[in-house]
Amino acid sequence: MTAEIIDGRAIAEAIRAEVAEQARACKARGATPGLAAVLVGENPASISYVAGKTKACAEAGIFS
């Protein structure tokens, strides 16, 4: 079996672009897509994780 190197960054960018397009389509129909996260405690790793999700949502046009 031959190993195949994949470009994860390119795949992730394509997925993000598709999600952003779907978010725009939802908004055009009058529905605002959103993501809610419940953060319990003050674990720095959890705070960083939620911050990353918030940033990704903002870039895709999703309310967070």
PyMOL Python script that loads the backbone (N, CA, C, O; Angstrom):
from pymol import cmd

cmd.read_pdbstr("""\
ATOM      1  N   MET A   1       0.853  -1.174   0.000  1.00  0.00           N
ATOM      2  CA  MET A   1       0.000   0.000   0.000  1.00  0.00           C
ATOM      3  C   MET A   1       0.899   1.237   0.000  1.00  0.00           C
ATOM      4  O   MET A   1       1.869   1.315   0.755  1.00  0.00           O
ATOM      5  N   THR A   2       0.568   2.184  -0.842  1.00  0.00           N
ATOM      6  CA  THR A   2       1.332   3.417  -0.952  1.00  0.00           C
ATOM      7  C   THR A   2       0.688   4.497  -0.101  1.00  0.00           C
ATOM      8  O   THR A   2      -0.528   4.690  -0.128  1.00  0.00           O
ATOM      9  N   ALA A   3       1.519   5.195   0.652  1.00  0.00           N
ATOM     10  CA  ALA A   3       1.018   6.288   1.485  1.00  0.00           C
ATOM     11  C   ALA A   3       0.664   7.480   0.603  1.00  0.00           C
ATOM     12  O   ALA A   3       1.328   7.754  -0.396  1.00  0.00           O
ATOM     13  N   GLU A   4      -0.379   8.168   0.989  1.00  0.00           N
ATOM     14  CA  GLU A   4      -0.797   9.362   0.251  1.00  0.00           C
ATOM     15  C   GLU A   4      -0.823  10.532   1.220  1.00  0.00           C
ATOM     16  O   GLU A   4      -1.485  10.479   2.256  1.00  0.00           O
ATOM     17  N   ILE A   5      -0.107  11.572   0.879  1.00  0.00           N
ATOM     18  CA  ILE A   5      -0.075  12.763   1.714  1.00  0.00           C
ATOM     19  C   ILE A   5      -1.238  13.657   1.304  1.00  0.00           C
ATOM     20  O   ILE A   5      -1.410  13.977   0.128  1.00  0.00           O
ATOM     21  N   ILE A   6      -2.025  14.048   2.284  1.00  0.00           N
ATOM     22  CA  ILE A   6      -3.152  14.934   1.999  1.00  0.00           C
ATOM     23  C   ILE A   6      -2.866  16.314   2.582  1.00  0.00           C
ATOM     24  O   ILE A   6      -2.131  16.448   3.560  1.00  0.00           O
ATOM     25  N   ASP A   7      -3.447  17.314   1.980  1.00  0.00           N
ATOM     26  CA  ASP A   7      -3.284  18.690   2.441  1.00  0.00           C
ATOM     27  C   ASP A   7      -4.471  19.035   3.332  1.00  0.00           C
ATOM     28  O   ASP A   7      -5.514  19.481   2.855  1.00  0.00           O
ATOM     29  N   GLY A   8      -4.296  18.825   4.621  1.00  0.00           N
ATOM     30  CA  GLY A   8      -5.377  19.059   5.575  1.00  0.00           C
ATOM     31  C   GLY A   8      -5.844  20.501   5.612  1.00  0.00           C
ATOM     32  O   GLY A   8      -7.032  20.770   5.795  1.00  0.00           O
ATOM     33  N   ARG A   9      -4.913  21.430   5.438  1.00  0.00           N
ATOM     34  CA  ARG A   9      -5.289  22.850   5.455  1.00  0.00           C
ATOM     35  C   ARG A   9      -6.213  23.180   4.285  1.00  0.00           C
ATOM     36  O   ARG A   9      -7.189  23.913   4.446  1.00  0.00           O
ATOM     37  N   ALA A  10      -5.906  22.644   3.126  1.00  0.00           N
ATOM     38  CA  ALA A  10      -6.741  22.896   1.943  1.00  0.00           C
ATOM     39  C   ALA A  10      -8.123  22.271   2.113  1.00  0.00           C
ATOM     40  O   ALA A  10      -9.132  22.868   1.737  1.00  0.00           O
ATOM     41  N   ILE A  11      -8.163  21.087   2.671  1.00  0.00           N
ATOM     42  CA  ILE A  11      -9.452  20.426   2.907  1.00  0.00           C
ATOM     43  C   ILE A  11     -10.271  21.223   3.912  1.00  0.00           C
ATOM     44  O   ILE A  11     -11.467  21.434   3.713  1.00  0.00           O
ATOM     45  N   ALA A  12      -9.629  21.668   4.996  1.00  0.00           N
ATOM     46  CA  ALA A  12     -10.331  22.457   6.011  1.00  0.00           C
ATOM     47  C   ALA A  12     -10.856  23.758   5.420  1.00  0.00           C
ATOM     48  O   ALA A  12     -11.976  24.170   5.725  1.00  0.00           O
ATOM     49  N   GLU A  13     -10.063  24.405   4.581  1.00  0.00           N
ATOM     50  CA  GLU A  13     -10.496  25.661   3.951  1.00  0.00           C
ATOM     51  C   GLU A  13     -11.701  25.429   3.048  1.00  0.00           C
ATOM     52  O   GLU A  13     -12.621  26.246   3.019  1.00  0.00           O
ATOM     53  N   ALA A  14     -11.702  24.328   2.316  1.00  0.00           N
ATOM     54  CA  ALA A  14     -12.840  24.011   1.447  1.00  0.00           C
ATOM     55  C   ALA A  14     -14.097  23.765   2.272  1.00  0.00           C
ATOM     56  O   ALA A  14     -15.187  24.195   1.894  1.00  0.00           O
ATOM     57  N   ILE A  15     -13.947  23.080   3.387  1.00  0.00           N
ATOM     58  CA  ILE A  15     -15.098  22.819   4.262  1.00  0.00           C
ATOM     59  C   ILE A  15     -15.615  24.128   4.842  1.00  0.00           C
ATOM     60  O   ILE A  15     -16.823  24.360   4.880  1.00  0.00           O
ATOM     61  N   ARG A  16     -14.694  24.991   5.298  1.00  0.00           N
ATOM     62  CA  ARG A  16     -15.114  26.285   5.857  1.00  0.00           C
ATOM     63  C   ARG A  16     -15.848  27.126   4.818  1.00  0.00           C
ATOM     64  O   ARG A  16     -16.843  27.775   5.137  1.00  0.00           O
ATOM     65  N   ALA A  17     -15.367  27.118   3.591  1.00  0.00           N
ATOM     66  CA  ALA A  17     -16.024  27.880   2.524  1.00  0.00           C
ATOM     67  C   ALA A  17     -17.422  27.333   2.257  1.00  0.00           C
ATOM     68  O   ALA A  17     -18.359  28.104   2.044  1.00  0.00           O
ATOM     69  N   GLU A  18     -17.568  26.026   2.267  1.00  0.00           N
ATOM     70  CA  GLU A  18     -18.883  25.416   2.051  1.00  0.00           C
ATOM     71  C   GLU A  18     -19.846  25.762   3.191  1.00  0.00           C
ATOM     72  O   GLU A  18     -21.015  26.062   2.951  1.00  0.00           O
ATOM     73  N   VAL A  19     -19.354  25.718   4.417  1.00  0.00           N
ATOM     74  CA  VAL A  19     -20.193  26.059   5.568  1.00  0.00           C
ATOM     75  C   VAL A  19     -20.609  27.525   5.498  1.00  0.00           C
ATOM     76  O   VAL A  19     -21.759  27.854   5.787  1.00  0.00           O
ATOM     77  N   ALA A  20     -19.691  28.405   5.120  1.00  0.00           N
ATOM     78  CA  ALA A  20     -20.017  29.829   4.996  1.00  0.00           C
ATOM     79  C   ALA A  20     -21.094  30.045   3.939  1.00  0.00           C
ATOM     80  O   ALA A  20     -21.997  30.858   4.133  1.00  0.00           O
ATOM     81  N   GLU A  21     -21.006  29.328   2.832  1.00  0.00           N
ATOM     82  CA  GLU A  21     -22.022  29.441   1.780  1.00  0.00           C
ATOM     83  C   GLU A  21     -23.374  28.955   2.290  1.00  0.00           C
ATOM     84  O   GLU A  21     -24.402  29.573   2.013  1.00  0.00           O
ATOM     85  N   GLN A  22     -23.379  27.868   3.022  1.00  0.00           N
ATOM     86  CA  GLN A  22     -24.631  27.352   3.581  1.00  0.00           C
ATOM     87  C   GLN A  22     -25.212  28.327   4.604  1.00  0.00           C
ATOM     88  O   GLN A  22     -26.431  28.481   4.690  1.00  0.00           O
ATOM     89  N   ALA A  23     -24.347  28.987   5.379  1.00  0.00           N
ATOM     90  CA  ALA A  23     -24.816  29.985   6.343  1.00  0.00           C
ATOM     91  C   ALA A  23     -25.460  31.159   5.612  1.00  0.00           C
ATOM     92  O   ALA A  23     -26.504  31.658   6.034  1.00  0.00           O
ATOM     93  N   ARG A  24     -24.835  31.606   4.506  1.00  0.00           N
ATOM     94  CA  ARG A  24     -25.422  32.702   3.716  1.00  0.00           C
ATOM     95  C   ARG A  24     -26.776  32.296   3.144  1.00  0.00           C
ATOM     96  O   ARG A  24     -27.707  33.101   3.111  1.00  0.00           O
ATOM     97  N   ALA A  25     -26.884  31.050   2.697  1.00  0.00           N
ATOM     98  CA  ALA A  25     -28.154  30.567   2.149  1.00  0.00           C
ATOM     99  C   ALA A  25     -29.234  30.546   3.226  1.00  0.00           C
ATOM    100  O   ALA A  25     -30.382  30.903   2.961  1.00  0.00           O
ATOM    101  N   CYS A  26     -28.878  30.136   4.421  1.00  0.00           N
ATOM    102  CA  CYS A  26     -29.847  30.137   5.531  1.00  0.00           C
ATOM    103  C   CYS A  26     -30.309  31.555   5.834  1.00  0.00           C
ATOM    104  O   CYS A  26     -31.500  31.805   6.022  1.00  0.00           O
ATOM    105  N   LYS A  27     -29.347  32.490   5.879  1.00  0.00           N
ATOM    106  CA  LYS A  27     -29.698  33.884   6.157  1.00  0.00           C
ATOM    107  C   LYS A  27     -30.608  34.446   5.075  1.00  0.00           C
ATOM    108  O   LYS A  27     -31.509  35.232   5.369  1.00  0.00           O
ATOM    109  N   ALA A  28     -30.383  34.053   3.829  1.00  0.00           N
ATOM    110  CA  ALA A  28     -31.220  34.520   2.723  1.00  0.00           C
ATOM    111  C   ALA A  28     -32.656  34.036   2.875  1.00  0.00           C
ATOM    112  O   ALA A  28     -33.587  34.686   2.402  1.00  0.00           O
ATOM    113  N   ARG A  29     -32.833  32.901   3.532  1.00  0.00           N
ATOM    114  CA  ARG A  29     -34.179  32.363   3.779  1.00  0.00           C
ATOM    115  C   ARG A  29     -34.774  32.889   5.087  1.00  0.00           C
ATOM    116  O   ARG A  29     -35.885  32.514   5.462  1.00  0.00           O
ATOM    117  N   GLY A  30     -34.031  33.757   5.779  1.00  0.00           N
ATOM    118  CA  GLY A  30     -34.544  34.357   7.003  1.00  0.00           C
ATOM    119  C   GLY A  30     -34.195  33.608   8.273  1.00  0.00           C
ATOM    120  O   GLY A  30     -34.711  33.938   9.340  1.00  0.00           O
ATOM    121  N   ALA A  31     -33.337  32.614   8.185  1.00  0.00           N
ATOM    122  CA  ALA A  31     -32.927  31.851   9.368  1.00  0.00           C
ATOM    123  C   ALA A  31     -31.468  32.167   9.669  1.00  0.00           C
ATOM    124  O   ALA A  31     -30.611  32.060   8.792  1.00  0.00           O
ATOM    125  N   THR A  32     -31.192  32.550  10.891  1.00  0.00           N
ATOM    126  CA  THR A  32     -29.822  32.852  11.275  1.00  0.00           C
ATOM    127  C   THR A  32     -29.202  31.631  11.941  1.00  0.00           C
ATOM    128  O   THR A  32     -29.635  31.241  13.026  1.00  0.00           O
ATOM    129  N   PRO A  33     -28.193  31.018  11.313  1.00  0.00           N
ATOM    130  CA  PRO A  33     -27.551  29.864  11.936  1.00  0.00           C
ATOM    131  C   PRO A  33     -26.735  30.308  13.146  1.00  0.00           C
ATOM    132  O   PRO A  33     -26.167  31.400  13.155  1.00  0.00           O
ATOM    133  N   GLY A  34     -26.682  29.467  14.152  1.00  0.00           N
ATOM    134  CA  GLY A  34     -25.949  29.830  15.353  1.00  0.00           C
ATOM    135  C   GLY A  34     -25.365  28.628  16.063  1.00  0.00           C
ATOM    136  O   GLY A  34     -25.755  27.486  15.819  1.00  0.00           O
ATOM    137  N   LEU A  35     -24.430  28.907  16.938  1.00  0.00           N
ATOM    138  CA  LEU A  35     -23.795  27.883  17.752  1.00  0.00           C
ATOM    139  C   LEU A  35     -23.737  28.386  19.182  1.00  0.00           C
ATOM    140  O   LEU A  35     -23.280  29.500  19.439  1.00  0.00           O
ATOM    141  N   ALA A  36     -24.196  27.570  20.101  1.00  0.00           N
ATOM    142  CA  ALA A  36     -24.115  27.913  21.520  1.00  0.00           C
ATOM    143  C   ALA A  36     -23.145  26.955  22.189  1.00  0.00           C
ATOM    144  O   ALA A  36     -23.168  25.752  21.925  1.00  0.00           O
ATOM    145  N   ALA A  37     -22.310  27.478  23.040  1.00  0.00           N
ATOM    146  CA  ALA A  37     -21.372  26.653  23.803  1.00  0.00           C
ATOM    147  C   ALA A  37     -21.573  26.950  25.277  1.00  0.00           C
ATOM    148  O   ALA A  37     -21.698  28.107  25.677  1.00  0.00           O
ATOM    149  N   VAL A  38     -21.604  25.907  26.072  1.00  0.00           N
ATOM    150  CA  VAL A  38     -21.730  26.059  27.514  1.00  0.00           C
ATOM    151  C   VAL A  38     -20.361  25.787  28.116  1.00  0.00           C
ATOM    152  O   VAL A  38     -19.825  24.685  27.996  1.00  0.00           O
ATOM    153  N   LEU A  39     -19.811  26.780  28.751  1.00  0.00           N
ATOM    154  CA  LEU A  39     -18.495  26.667  29.360  1.00  0.00           C
ATOM    155  C   LEU A  39     -18.672  26.549  30.866  1.00  0.00           C
ATOM    156  O   LEU A  39     -19.223  27.444  31.506  1.00  0.00           O
ATOM    157  N   VAL A  40     -18.206  25.452  31.421  1.00  0.00           N
ATOM    158  CA  VAL A  40     -18.320  25.223  32.862  1.00  0.00           C
ATOM    159  C   VAL A  40     -16.929  25.335  33.464  1.00  0.00           C
ATOM    160  O   VAL A  40     -16.013  24.615  33.066  1.00  0.00           O
ATOM    161  N   GLY A  41     -16.775  26.225  34.408  1.00  0.00           N
ATOM    162  CA  GLY A  41     -15.475  26.398  35.041  1.00  0.00           C
ATOM    163  C   GLY A  41     -14.599  27.365  34.272  1.00  0.00           C
ATOM    164  O   GLY A  41     -15.052  28.059  33.362  1.00  0.00           O
ATOM    165  N   GLU A  42     -13.333  27.394  34.659  1.00  0.00           N
ATOM    166  CA  GLU A  42     -12.392  28.338  34.059  1.00  0.00           C
ATOM    167  C   GLU A  42     -11.136  27.634  33.563  1.00  0.00           C
ATOM    168  O   GLU A  42     -10.038  28.185  33.648  1.00  0.00           O
ATOM    169  N   ASN A  43     -11.290  26.434  33.052  1.00  0.00           N
ATOM    170  CA  ASN A  43     -10.159  25.688  32.524  1.00  0.00           C
ATOM    171  C   ASN A  43      -9.604  26.425  31.307  1.00  0.00           C
ATOM    172  O   ASN A  43     -10.341  26.660  30.349  1.00  0.00           O
ATOM    173  N   PRO A  44      -8.325  26.794  31.321  1.00  0.00           N
ATOM    174  CA  PRO A  44      -7.752  27.541  30.196  1.00  0.00           C
ATOM    175  C   PRO A  44      -7.886  26.823  28.848  1.00  0.00           C
ATOM    176  O   PRO A  44      -8.090  27.468  27.820  1.00  0.00           O
ATOM    177  N   ALA A  45      -7.772  25.510  28.851  1.00  0.00           N
ATOM    178  CA  ALA A  45      -7.913  24.762  27.600  1.00  0.00           C
ATOM    179  C   ALA A  45      -9.336  24.882  27.065  1.00  0.00           C
ATOM    180  O   ALA A  45      -9.534  25.027  25.859  1.00  0.00           O
ATOM    181  N   SER A  46     -10.322  24.821  27.947  1.00  0.00           N
ATOM    182  CA  SER A  46     -11.719  24.949  27.532  1.00  0.00           C
ATOM    183  C   SER A  46     -12.001  26.350  27.010  1.00  0.00           C
ATOM    184  O   SER A  46     -12.704  26.523  26.014  1.00  0.00           O
ATOM    185  N   ILE A  47     -11.452  27.339  27.683  1.00  0.00           N
ATOM    186  CA  ILE A  47     -11.642  28.728  27.257  1.00  0.00           C
ATOM    187  C   ILE A  47     -11.040  28.929  25.866  1.00  0.00           C
ATOM    188  O   ILE A  47     -11.643  29.581  25.014  1.00  0.00           O
ATOM    189  N   SER A  48      -9.861  28.373  25.641  1.00  0.00           N
ATOM    190  CA  SER A  48      -9.212  28.470  24.335  1.00  0.00           C
ATOM    191  C   SER A  48     -10.025  27.760  23.259  1.00  0.00           C
ATOM    192  O   SER A  48     -10.164  28.265  22.145  1.00  0.00           O
ATOM    193  N   TYR A  49     -10.561  26.589  23.593  1.00  0.00           N
ATOM    194  CA  TYR A  49     -11.377  25.817  22.650  1.00  0.00           C
ATOM    195  C   TYR A  49     -12.608  26.617  22.231  1.00  0.00           C
ATOM    196  O   TYR A  49     -12.914  26.713  21.043  1.00  0.00           O
ATOM    197  N   VAL A  50     -13.308  27.186  23.198  1.00  0.00           N
ATOM    198  CA  VAL A  50     -14.513  27.957  22.902  1.00  0.00           C
ATOM    199  C   VAL A  50     -14.155  29.215  22.108  1.00  0.00           C
ATOM    200  O   VAL A  50     -14.895  29.606  21.205  1.00  0.00           O
ATOM    201  N   ALA A  51     -13.039  29.842  22.431  1.00  0.00           N
ATOM    202  CA  ALA A  51     -12.609  31.025  21.677  1.00  0.00           C
ATOM    203  C   ALA A  51     -12.349  30.664  20.216  1.00  0.00           C
ATOM    204  O   ALA A  51     -12.679  31.437  19.317  1.00  0.00           O
ATOM    205  N   GLY A  52     -11.766  29.506  19.982  1.00  0.00           N
ATOM    206  CA  GLY A  52     -11.529  29.047  18.613  1.00  0.00           C
ATOM    207  C   GLY A  52     -12.822  28.816  17.861  1.00  0.00           C
ATOM    208  O   GLY A  52     -12.937  29.162  16.686  1.00  0.00           O
ATOM    209  N   LYS A  53     -13.795  28.230  18.538  1.00  0.00           N
ATOM    210  CA  LYS A  53     -15.103  27.993  17.910  1.00  0.00           C
ATOM    211  C   LYS A  53     -15.790  29.324  17.610  1.00  0.00           C
ATOM    212  O   LYS A  53     -16.409  29.480  16.557  1.00  0.00           O
ATOM    213  N   THR A  54     -15.684  30.270  18.520  1.00  0.00           N
ATOM    214  CA  THR A  54     -16.292  31.585  18.318  1.00  0.00           C
ATOM    215  C   THR A  54     -15.676  32.274  17.102  1.00  0.00           C
ATOM    216  O   THR A  54     -16.388  32.865  16.291  1.00  0.00           O
ATOM    217  N   LYS A  55     -14.352  32.196  16.979  1.00  0.00           N
ATOM    218  CA  LYS A  55     -13.662  32.804  15.836  1.00  0.00           C
ATOM    219  C   LYS A  55     -14.075  32.122  14.530  1.00  0.00           C
ATOM    220  O   LYS A  55     -14.346  32.793  13.534  1.00  0.00           O
ATOM    221  N   ALA A  56     -14.123  30.802  14.537  1.00  0.00           N
ATOM    222  CA  ALA A  56     -14.508  30.061  13.328  1.00  0.00           C
ATOM    223  C   ALA A  56     -15.930  30.409  12.910  1.00  0.00           C
ATOM    224  O   ALA A  56     -16.212  30.555  11.721  1.00  0.00           O
ATOM    225  N   CYS A  57     -16.825  30.544  13.881  1.00  0.00           N
ATOM    226  CA  CYS A  57     -18.207  30.911  13.570  1.00  0.00           C
ATOM    227  C   CYS A  57     -18.268  32.303  12.956  1.00  0.00           C
ATOM    228  O   CYS A  57     -18.975  32.522  11.973  1.00  0.00           O
ATOM    229  N   ALA A  58     -17.533  33.236  13.530  1.00  0.00           N
ATOM    230  CA  ALA A  58     -17.533  34.603  13.001  1.00  0.00           C
ATOM    231  C   ALA A  58     -17.045  34.621  11.555  1.00  0.00           C
ATOM    232  O   ALA A  58     -17.601  35.333  10.719  1.00  0.00           O
ATOM    233  N   GLU A  59     -16.011  33.841  11.261  1.00  0.00           N
ATOM    234  CA  GLU A  59     -15.474  33.796   9.903  1.00  0.00           C
ATOM    235  C   GLU A  59     -16.458  33.167   8.918  1.00  0.00           C
ATOM    236  O   GLU A  59     -16.437  33.484   7.729  1.00  0.00           O
ATOM    237  N   ALA A  60     -17.319  32.277   9.413  1.00  0.00           N
ATOM    238  CA  ALA A  60     -18.286  31.596   8.541  1.00  0.00           C
ATOM    239  C   ALA A  60     -19.629  32.310   8.490  1.00  0.00           C
ATOM    240  O   ALA A  60     -20.523  31.893   7.754  1.00  0.00           O
ATOM    241  N   GLY A  61     -19.780  33.378   9.261  1.00  0.00           N
ATOM    242  CA  GLY A  61     -21.050  34.095   9.270  1.00  0.00           C
ATOM    243  C   GLY A  61     -22.105  33.440  10.132  1.00  0.00           C
ATOM    244  O   GLY A  61     -23.302  33.602   9.892  1.00  0.00           O
ATOM    245  N   ILE A  62     -21.667  32.701  11.137  1.00  0.00           N
ATOM    246  CA  ILE A  62     -22.581  32.006  12.049  1.00  0.00           C
ATOM    247  C   ILE A  62     -22.602  32.751  13.376  1.00  0.00           C
ATOM    248  O   ILE A  62     -21.551  33.096  13.916  1.00  0.00           O
ATOM    249  N   PHE A  63     -23.787  32.997  13.897  1.00  0.00           N
ATOM    250  CA  PHE A  63     -23.945  33.681  15.178  1.00  0.00           C
ATOM    251  C   PHE A  63     -23.421  32.786  16.291  1.00  0.00           C
ATOM    252  O   PHE A  63     -23.721  31.593  16.330  1.00  0.00           O
ATOM    253  N   SER A  64     -22.644  33.361  17.187  1.00  0.00           N
ATOM    254  CA  SER A  64     -22.122  32.587  18.306  1.00  0.00           C
ATOM    255  C   SER A  64     -22.061  33.467  19.533  1.00  0.00           C
ATOM    256  O   SER A  64     -21.647  33.012  20.599  1.00  0.00           O
TER     257      SER A  64
END
""", "prot")
cmd.dss("prot")
cmd.show_as("cartoon", "prot")
cmd.util.cbc("prot")
cmd.orient("prot")
